[in-house]
Amino acid sequence: MQRLTAKHPYIRTELQEKFSKDEESRAEFISRSRGLIGSDLKAVVDTMLKETTSESKSAKRSKHTEFLDSPDLKKRFVDKPDQLENVKARGPAFVHPDTGAQMYQLTSFTAEHPQHHFGSYE
């Protein structure tokens, strides 16, 4: 890091400014840059300096897994035949023990945004 800041003095001041504004960014930088040297370290530093914090970073992500048979998949992907074929060809599948129907795994993700509480106005 010392060599990098010696070559590019602006990096030290920009990193210090970023770390002073965002406490979590310092810990994140340390974990992301651990063991990196040279151009790899510079790439992480440049990325950290150009990144901005967004609400999606603080969102809680939930994973939902469903198992659907072929007719239900066709209903779900009625307008997306390429995705339907992709799920059937590459996704995990099994034969239902009671019905004998081929069941396909469909996984989706949702983001739950935390509630923001601002003081009450009276």
Order of alpha helices (4+ residues) and beta strands (2+ residues): alpha-alpha-alpha-alpha-beta-alpha-alpha-beta-beta
